[in-house]
């Protein structure tokens, strides 16, 4: 079973060490102790908390679609020339970048600060883990 120290858990959740300690003290996260007297958070409990914290705003255009990966966020940057554009969105803790035609940017009315939904339909998702064999 995987366990994380308070500082590691805080980094993974994007919160302060004190926030993780408060969650442990209030029972929102369970913690045990290692042989050195440090608090340890169970990896499964940490993963569940990460899912709870990652709630995104309601999708304003949610309808029927085969795409399951929808990220609601704000447009943070647009770099465009006459043909192609790069649009960046901040969707909760995730930065999503899309390449599209400059015409599509204009037709969608995209601008910095606009609400948008990134819809991802991929046939391949690569998952990596840290190299712990060292």
C-alpha positions as CSV (number, residue, x, y, z in Angstrom):
1,X,0.0,0.0,0.0
2,X,1.3,3.5,-0.9
3,X,1.5,6.2,1.8
4,X,2.5,9.9,1.6
5,X,3.8,12.2,4.2
6,X,1.9,15.4,4.9
7,X,4.2,17.6,2.7
8,X,3.9,15.2,-0.2
9,X,0.2,15.0,0.1
10,X,-0.1,18.8,0.2
11,X,2.0,19.1,-3.0
12,X,-0.1,16.5,-4.8
13,X,-3.4,18.2,-3.8
14,X,-2.1,21.7,-4.4
15,X,-2.7,22.9,-0.9
16,X,-0.6,23.9,2.1
17,X,0.8,21.4,4.7
18,X,-1.4,23.2,7.3
19,X,-4.5,22.5,5.2
20,X,-3.7,18.8,5.0
21,X,-3.1,18.7,8.8
22,X,-6.5,20.4,9.4
23,X,-8.2,17.8,7.1
24,X,-6.5,15.0,9.2
25,X,-7.5,16.6,12.5
26,X,-11.1,17.1,11.3
27,X,-11.3,13.5,10.0
28,X,-11.5,14.5,6.3
29,X,-8.3,12.5,5.7
30,X,-7.2,9.5,7.7
31,X,-3.5,9.4,8.8
32,X,-1.3,6.9,10.6
33,X,2.2,7.2,11.9
34,X,5.5,5.8,10.6
35,X,8.3,4.4,12.8
36,X,9.9,7.9,13.0
37,X,6.6,9.5,14.3
38,X,5.6,11.2,11.1
39,X,2.0,11.2,9.9
40,X,1.3,9.2,6.8
41,X,-1.7,9.5,4.5
42,X,-3.0,6.4,2.8
43,X,-2.6,6.7,-1.0
44,X,-6.2,5.6,-1.7
45,X,-7.6,8.1,0.8
46,X,-5.5,10.8,-0.8
47,X,-6.7,9.8,-4.3
48,X,-10.4,10.1,-3.1
49,X,-9.7,13.5,-1.6
50,X,-8.1,14.6,-4.9
51,X,-11.2,13.6,-6.8
52,X,-13.4,15.5,-4.4
53,X,-11.2,18.6,-4.7
54,X,-11.1,18.5,-8.5
55,X,-14.8,19.2,-9.0
56,X,-15.1,21.6,-11.9
57,X,-17.9,24.1,-12.6
58,X,-21.0,22.7,-14.2
59,X,-20.7,22.3,-18.0
60,X,-23.0,25.0,-19.5
61,X,-23.3,23.0,-22.7
62,X,-23.5,19.5,-21.4
63,X,-25.6,17.4,-23.7
64,X,-25.3,14.0,-25.3
65,X,-21.8,13.2,-26.6
66,X,-19.6,10.1,-26.7
67,X,-16.7,12.3,-25.4
68,X,-16.4,11.8,-21.6
69,X,-13.6,14.1,-20.9
70,X,-15.0,17.6,-20.7
71,X,-13.0,20.4,-18.9
72,X,-14.8,23.6,-18.1
73,X,-12.5,26.6,-17.8
74,X,-11.5,30.0,-18.8
75,X,-9.5,31.0,-21.9
76,X,-6.2,32.4,-20.6
77,X,-4.3,33.0,-23.9
78,X,-4.8,33.0,-27.6
79,X,-1.9,33.1,-30.1
80,X,-3.1,33.3,-33.7
81,X,-1.9,34.1,-37.2
82,X,-4.0,34.2,-40.3
83,X,-4.5,30.4,-40.5
84,X,-3.9,28.7,-37.1
85,X,-4.4,29.5,-33.5
86,X,-3.3,28.1,-30.2
87,X,-5.9,28.5,-27.4
88,X,-5.0,27.9,-23.8
89,X,-7.6,27.2,-21.1
90,X,-7.2,26.9,-17.3
91,X,-9.7,24.2,-16.3
92,X,-9.4,23.9,-12.5
93,X,-5.8,22.8,-11.8
94,X,-5.3,21.7,-15.5
95,X,-3.9,23.7,-18.3
96,X,-5.4,22.6,-21.6
97,X,-4.0,23.7,-25.0
98,X,-5.9,23.4,-28.3
99,X,-4.8,24.1,-31.8
100,X,-7.5,25.2,-34.2
101,X,-8.1,27.4,-37.1
102,X,-8.1,31.2,-36.5
103,X,-11.5,31.1,-38.2
104,X,-12.8,28.8,-35.5
105,X,-11.6,31.2,-32.8
106,X,-13.5,34.0,-34.4
107,X,-16.7,31.9,-35.0
108,X,-16.6,30.7,-31.4
109,X,-16.1,34.2,-30.1
110,X,-13.1,33.1,-28.0
111,X,-11.2,35.7,-26.1
112,X,-9.1,35.8,-23.0
113,X,-11.5,35.5,-20.0
114,X,-14.2,33.7,-22.0
115,X,-15.8,30.6,-20.5
116,X,-15.1,27.6,-22.7
117,X,-15.3,23.8,-22.5
118,X,-12.4,21.6,-23.7
119,X,-13.8,18.3,-25.0
120,X,-11.2,15.5,-25.4
121,X,-11.9,12.3,-27.3
122,X,-8.7,10.3,-27.5
123,X,-8.0,6.7,-28.4
124,X,-4.8,6.6,-26.5
125,X,-3.9,7.9,-23.0
126,X,-0.4,7.3,-21.8
127,X,0.0,6.9,-18.0
128,X,3.5,7.1,-16.4
129,X,4.8,6.5,-12.9
130,X,7.9,7.8,-11.3
131,X,11.0,5.6,-11.6
132,X,11.3,4.2,-8.2
133,X,13.8,1.4,-9.1
134,X,16.8,3.6,-8.3
